[in-house]
Amino acid sequence: MDMHTVVLGTSGTTAADVIAVARGNARVELSQEAVTALAASREIVDALAAKPEPVYGVSTGFGALASRHISQDLRAQLQRNIVRSHAAGMGPHVEREVVRALMFLRLKTVASGHTGVRPHVAQTMADLLNAGITPVVHEYGSLGCSGDLAPLSHCALALMGEGDAEGPDGVVRPAGELLAAHGIAPVELREKEGLALLNGTDGMLGMLIMAIADLKRLYTSADITAALSLEALLGTDKVLAPELHAIRPHPGQGASADNMLRVLAGSGLTGHHQDDAPRVQDAYSVRCAPQVAGAGRDTIAYALTVAERELAAAVDNPVVLPDGRVESNGNFHGAPVAYVLDFLAIAAADLGSICERRTDRLLDKNRSHGLPPFLADDAGVDSGLMIAQYTQAALVSEMKRLAAPASVDSIPSSAMQEDHVSMGWSAARKLRTAIDNLTRIVAVELYAATRGIELREGLVPAPASQAVIKAVREAGVEGPGPDRFLAPDLAAADAFVRAGRLVGAVEPVTGPLA
């Protein structure tokens, strides 16, 4: 385990903290400020619990059953029951990093002091994370309002020593056994605590934060492959001049154009676009690469703004306010997060689409300006990369379907009490699939573009391009030649892009890219 430690206060959690815990196995500690705030809010809840007047979430039922006042002797059972009944997920197990992000973000809100949860419960949540115990959470069960109920309930169930969880060794066992093996006592929930552990946008937010990090890397990778394709097609880099992008001042567009220009610096292939056939302009998929990728970059920037606002939030219902009031609210509604998750899926689909169009151009002898058909060694005997483009096209087609927004597909629940929901969890789940697909699409373009450059005999590619070709060949992605079993090459290219090695190969030549 990484010994890096994230200290949770009452506020100030960052996206980097989430990723450190979710992906880097960072330890989690509660600050004294957080412990003090937890204790103070718990005193307020205890005082309200002692009064005869009903308070939602403290001494009442939940959702459509909120009208029933619950006597003190049944309240512990009430809190246990809400966790057990709401842990109703179905389908495949959700990835470990998603569950860790979910748990950490719920703990972040608990530590804010607005939920009324006891310090002991918060510390046990941290103990599970630090022990590497990951509750089993299922694919289906969240409507994104009141937050990610079923996924959070499976996490709360593990705190109680019930349900199943994955140990640090990756083996799924009963949660009670794992807690005992790590010396962690199961939690006995009291008033409001069960509800406080379930009400939040933590799952969709965690997936949004990780998606933003992945997409930032992919957009830089796509700028590189776009530059390589431009070079292989003997395109012109004049369209990347900063003065052209300054007169349409979208920040992302300027950043993408600058990335491409730096990759192409010193190329002996660019500027030959008039050599074999007159061309006034390159095709849109080449010439407009910065405009499309740049729009996606600006979308990511907006999504990060939403994520940062959500990180600063304390999402629960009801919430404990500093003046001692415990008030119901609708802050658990996932619409702000759901919208940007869907927006990112649209941007990712369009980036995948333009990558595929450049690949197709590289393979078409009528549009590739002198490259052999399908970049084959002996066209007719060899099929070259023909079917690699089919695979890429299939991935693009699926990304278009995944770009259909989930957030407009509200469906009523809880006897019409929860009559409008965000579907943010579903938006996040399909975005993760879209990002996987986009990585593969960029990898296919990389494969085709590097082969195309190598087939331009007598012309010297840019130093950055040479560095990419060297690195990708060392990674097991073979260059031009007769047909061979292609799937291993494509898998190696995918792994190369996924691990960030494409960006890593270029930056020693170009300097840091945006």
Beta strands, then each sheet from edge to edge (+ up, - down):
strand 1: 5-8
strand 2: 27-30
strand 3: 90-93
strand 4: 134-135
strand 5: 138-140
strand 6: 164-166
strand 7: 172-174
strand 8: 319-320
strand 9: 326-327
sheet 1: 1+ 2+
sheet 2: 3+ 5-
sheet 3: 4+ 6- 7+
sheet 4: 8+ 9-
end
